[in-house]
Amino acid sequence: MAKSQTVKTPHDFDRAWVSSCGLVGGSHRGRLALDLSQTERIDSAGICLIEFLRKSYAAQGGEFILQGVSPQIADQMTAKKPRASSAADYVPAGKGNILERLGDTSLEYMRTGISALSVFTEMFYWSTIGFFKRQDIKKGGLYEQMYQLGYKAVGIIALLSFLIGVVLSLQSAIQLRALGMGIFLVPLIGITMIRQMGPLLTAIILAGRTGSATTAEIATMVVGEEIDALRTMGINPMQYIMAPKFWAISLTMPLLSIIATATGIFGGYIIAVFYLDMSTSMFLGELVKIIKLEHILAGCFKSMVFSWLIIWVGCYFGFRVRGGAEAVGRETTSSVVVGIFVIIVANALFSFIM
């Protein structure tokens, strides 16, 4: 009967342990499980041993598996081994214990939250208070970023907001016309666009456009070691890269939100005039009645907060990238998904307090 054994690897899975473990010789027809739950570092000798055992057991009809592989060790193995092994060769750490998996997940979320909060604090500090302490900011960078993040987004935001305004007004007008209350379309589309849809649509569009661009730019600089080069020259990367972006999106986001609101209301005006046979003077008169300064200020405030969330998420995923081109794409995708999710959650919270 083929024997089955489990071997625990040490803290340092290195050449010294490989030489003394005794796993290279002998028959490889049984079942061998390498438990890497205690291992925190692995070198090229350890990678070669794993590849040798995997091939030997496969050739002789045995079974070879890895257990307790931490994400850090998996990354090291992926970076060092000559070829990719099948995903079935690896058994994630804590596979059979639900409490252990729950604890690992909770700790991972806690570490992620602390890291994200640290990035936000550093970004906000170097963009405000630290702005007056050091001048690691490229000359003309603010105007360049305002052009890239703000001006070049006007077209897509205006077009999409207009279409959303048309669709929203048309669907509402169908029901209101059947009830003989078409006049209520004006306050409906006006309040909705000013307080909700204008800032929200702008934020979602910029999360996909500006957030992804920010993450890809920073991630590419990290992979290309440009961030390390800035630190070597004594330049603070957060202030040099993020301060212009922070101020550019903070200044342009409320203006873009106002443009989105205006074009959305214009879409409602088209439906009111051509579908409900409402006169221009009546539409404008009802619109002036319901617009209040507090509605405009609330929309601008939400836009400002959304802009900080967009640039924060883009900055966090950009600086945390590790690896090559694949990692850049992965973090950019995560940035867009998380950015839109955070914006929707923040908008839901604002709906309860504003």
C-alpha positions in Angstrom: 0.0 0.0 0.0 1.4 3.4 -1.0 2.2 5.5 2.0 0.7 8.9 2.7 2.6 11.6 4.6 2.3 15.3 5.4 5.5 17.4 5.8 5.5 20.8 7.4 7.9 23.3 5.9 9.8 25.7 8.2 9.6 29.5 8.4 12.3 29.8 5.7 11.8 27.4 2.9 15.3 27.7 1.6 18.2 25.8 0.2 19.4 24.6 3.6 16.1 22.9 4.4 15.8 21.5 0.9 19.2 19.8 1.3 18.3 18.2 4.6 14.6 17.3 4.1 15.2 14.0 2.3 12.3 14.5 -0.1 14.4 14.3 -3.3 15.2 10.6 -3.4 13.1 7.5 -3.0 9.8 6.5 -4.5 7.1 9.0 -5.3 4.1 6.8 -5.7 2.2 7.6 -2.5 0.6 10.8 -1.3 2.7 13.7 -0.2 1.3 16.9 1.2 3.5 19.9 1.9 2.1 22.1 4.6 3.3 25.7 4.0 1.2 27.3 6.7 4.3 28.3 8.8 6.4 29.4 5.8 6.9 33.1 5.3 9.8 33.1 2.8 10.7 30.8 0.0 13.7 31.0 -2.3 14.5 29.5 -5.7 15.7 26.2 -4.2 12.3 25.7 -2.6 10.5 26.5 -5.8 12.6 24.0 -7.7 11.9 21.3 -5.1 8.2 21.8 -5.4 8.3 21.6 -9.2 10.5 18.5 -9.0 8.1 16.7 -6.6 5.1 17.7 -8.6 6.6 16.2 -11.8 7.9 13.1 -10.0 4.7 12.2 -8.3 2.7 12.9 -11.5 5.1 10.6 -13.5 5.0 7.7 -11.0 1.2 7.9 -10.3 1.5 9.5 -6.9 -0.4 12.5 -5.5 1.3 15.7 -4.5 -0.5 18.7 -3.1 0.4 21.9 -1.3 -1.5 23.0 1.8 -1.7 26.3 3.7 -0.2 28.5 1.0 -0.5 32.1 2.1 -1.1 34.9 -0.5 2.4 36.2 0.0 4.1 32.8 -0.6 1.8 32.3 -3.6 3.0 35.6 -5.1 6.6 34.6 -4.5 6.1 31.3 -6.2 4.3 32.8 -9.1 7.2 35.3 -9.6 10.0 32.8 -9.2 8.9 29.5 -10.7 9.7 28.8 -14.3 6.2 27.8 -15.4 2.7 28.2 -14.0 1.3 25.1 -12.2 -2.3 24.2 -12.2 -4.6 25.9 -9.7 -5.6 22.4 -8.5 -2.0 21.9 -7.2 -2.6 24.4 -4.4 -4.9 24.2 -1.4 -5.6 27.6 0.1 -4.7 28.2 3.7 -7.5 27.3 6.1 -9.5 25.5 3.4 -11.3 23.2 5.8 -12.0 25.5 8.7 -14.8 28.0 8.3 -13.9 29.9 11.5 -10.3 30.2 10.3 -11.4 31.4 6.9 -13.7 34.0 8.5 -10.9 35.2 10.8 -8.5 35.5 7.9 -11.1 37.4 5.8 -11.9 39.8 8.7 -8.2 40.5 9.2 -7.7 41.1 5.5 -10.6 43.5 5.4 -9.2 45.3 8.5 -5.8 45.6 7.0 -7.3 46.9 3.7 -9.4 49.5 5.6 -6.4 50.7 7.6 -4.3 51.0 4.5 -7.0 52.8 2.5 -7.5 55.2 5.4 -3.8 55.9 5.6 -3.7 56.7 1.9 -6.6 59.1 2.3 -5.1 60.8 5.2 -1.7 61.3 3.5 -3.4 62.4 0.3 -5.6 65.0 2.1 -2.7 66.2 4.2 -0.3 66.8 1.3 -3.0 68.4 -0.7 -4.1 70.9 2.0 -1.8 71.6 5.0 1.3 70.1 3.4 0.7 72.1 0.3 2.2 75.1 2.1 5.2 73.2 3.6 6.8 71.7 0.5 6.7 72.6 -3.1 7.0 69.2 -4.7 4.3 70.1 -7.3 5.0 70.4 -11.0 4.6 73.9 -12.4 1.3 74.2 -14.3 0.2 70.8 -13.2 -3.1 72.1 -11.7 -4.2 73.6 -15.0 -3.2 70.6 -17.0 -5.2 68.3 -14.7 -8.2 70.6 -14.8 -8.1 70.3 -18.5 -7.7 66.5 -18.5 -10.1 65.7 -15.7 -12.7 68.5 -16.2 -12.8 70.1 -19.6 -12.4 66.9 -21.6 -15.3 65.2 -19.7 -17.8 68.0 -20.4 -19.0 66.4 -23.7 -19.7 62.9 -22.4 -21.3 64.2 -19.2 -23.6 66.6 -21.0 -24.7 64.0 -23.5 -25.4 61.2 -21.0 -27.2 63.6 -18.6 -29.4 64.9 -21.4 -30.4 61.4 -22.4 -31.0 60.4 -18.8 -33.2 63.5 -18.4 -35.2 62.6 -21.5 -35.7 59.0 -20.5 -36.6 59.9 -16.9 -39.0 62.6 -18.0 -40.7 60.5 -20.6 -41.4 57.6 -18.3 -42.7 60.0 -15.7 -44.7 62.0 -18.2 -46.6 58.9 -19.4 -47.9 58.3 -15.9 -48.6 61.9 -15.0 -50.4 62.6 -18.3 -52.7 59.6 -17.7 -53.6 61.1 -14.3 -53.9 64.7 -15.7 -51.0 65.9 -13.6 -48.4 66.7 -16.2 -47.5 70.0 -14.5 -45.8 68.0 -11.7 -43.2 66.8 -14.2 -41.3 70.1 -13.7 -40.7 69.8 -9.9 -40.0 66.1 -10.3 -37.3 66.4 -12.9 -36.0 69.7 -11.4 -35.5 68.4 -7.8 -34.3 65.0 -9.0 -31.6 66.4 -11.3 -30.4 69.0 -8.8 -30.2 67.0 -5.7 -29.7 63.4 -7.0 -29.1 62.5 -10.6 -26.9 65.4 -11.6 -24.2 64.8 -8.9 -24.6 61.0 -9.1 -24.3 60.7 -12.9 -21.3 63.0 -12.9 -19.6 61.0 -10.2 -20.3 57.6 -11.8 -19.0 58.8 -15.2 -15.8 60.3 -13.6 -15.3 57.1 -11.5 -15.1 55.2 -14.8 -13.1 57.8 -16.6 -10.9 59.7 -14.1 -10.7 57.0 -11.4 -9.4 54.4 -13.9 -7.0 56.8 -15.5 -5.6 57.8 -12.1 -5.1 54.2 -11.1 -3.5 53.2 -14.4 -1.2 56.2 -14.3 0.0 55.6 -10.8 0.2 51.8 -11.2 2.3 52.2 -14.3 4.7 54.5 -12.4 4.9 52.0 -9.6 5.7 49.1 -12.0 8.2 51.2 -13.9 9.9 52.2 -10.6 9.2 55.9 -11.3 7.7 56.3 -7.8 11.0 55.0 -6.3 12.9 57.4 -8.5 10.9 60.3 -7.1 11.6 59.3 -3.6 15.3 58.9 -4.4 15.3 62.5 -5.6 13.6 63.7 -2.4 10.3 64.4 -4.0 7.1 63.3 -2.2 5.1 61.2 -4.7 1.8 61.9 -3.0 2.2 65.6 -3.2 3.8 65.6 -6.7 1.2 63.3 -8.3 -2.0 63.6 -6.3 -2.2 67.2 -5.1 -2.8 68.6 -8.6 -5.4 65.9 -9.3 -7.0 66.4 -5.9 -7.5 70.2 -6.5 -8.4 69.8 -10.1 -11.2 67.3 -9.5 -12.4 69.3 -6.4 -12.7 72.5 -8.5 -14.2 71.0 -11.7 -16.6 68.4 -10.2 -19.2 70.9 -8.9 -19.1 72.7 -12.3 -19.5 69.4 -14.2 -22.4 68.5 -11.8 -24.1 71.8 -12.7 -23.7 71.1 -16.4 -25.1 67.6 -15.9 -28.1 69.1 -14.0 -28.8 71.7 -16.6 -28.6 69.3 -19.5 -30.8 66.8 -17.7 -33.4 69.5 -17.0 -33.2 70.5 -20.6 -34.1 67.0 -21.6 -37.1 67.2 -19.3 -38.0 70.5 -21.0 -38.0 68.8 -24.4 -40.5 66.2 -23.1 -42.7 68.7 -21.4 -43.0 70.9 -24.5 -43.4 68.2 -27.2 -45.1 65.5 -25.2 -47.2 67.3 -22.6 -47.8 70.4 -24.8 -46.5 72.7 -22.0 -45.4 76.2 -22.9 -41.9 77.4 -22.2 -43.0 80.2 -19.9 -45.0 77.7 -17.8 -42.1 75.3 -17.6 -39.6 78.0 -16.6 -42.1 79.5 -14.1 -42.7 76.2 -12.3 -38.9 75.5 -12.4 -38.1 78.8 -10.7 -40.7 78.1 -8.0 -39.1 74.9 -6.9 -35.4 75.7 -7.2 -33.9 76.8 -3.9 -30.4 77.8 -3.0 -30.2 74.9 -0.5 -30.9 72.4 -3.3 -28.0 73.8 -5.4 -25.6 73.9 -2.4 -26.6 70.3 -1.4 -25.8 69.1 -5.0 -22.4 70.9 -5.0 -21.5 69.6 -1.6 -22.3 66.0 -2.7 -20.2 66.5 -5.9 -17.3 67.7 -3.8 -17.4 64.6 -1.6 -17.8 62.3 -4.6 -14.7 63.9 -6.2 -12.7 63.1 -3.1 -13.9 59.5 -3.0 -13.0 59.1 -6.7 -9.5 60.4 -6.4 -9.0 58.5 -3.1 -10.0 55.1 -4.6 -7.9 55.7 -7.7 -4.9 56.7 -5.6 -5.2 53.7 -3.3 -5.5 51.0 -6.0 -2.7 52.7 -8.0 -0.1 52.7 -5.2 -0.9 49.2 -4.0 -0.2 47.5 -7.3 2.4 44.8 -7.3 3.6 42.9 -10.4 3.5 43.7 -14.0 1.1 44.7 -16.7 -1.5 42.1 -15.6 -1.5 43.7 -12.1 -2.1 47.2 -13.6 -5.1 46.0 -15.4 -6.5 44.1 -12.4 -6.1 47.1 -10.1 -7.6 49.5 -12.7 -10.7 47.2 -12.9 -11.0 47.0 -9.2 -10.7 50.8 -8.9 -13.7 51.4 -11.2 -15.9 48.8 -9.5 -15.0 49.9 -6.0 -15.3 53.6 -6.9 -18.8 53.3 -8.3 -19.8 51.1 -5.3 -18.5 53.7 -2.8 -20.2 56.5 -4.6 -23.6 54.8 -4.6 -23.3 53.9 -0.9 -22.3 57.5 -0.1 -25.2 58.8 -2.2 -27.6 56.5 -0.2 -26.2 57.9 3.1 -26.7 61.5 1.8 -30.3 60.7 1.0 -31.0 60.0 4.6 -29.2 63.1 6.1 -29.8 65.8 3.4 
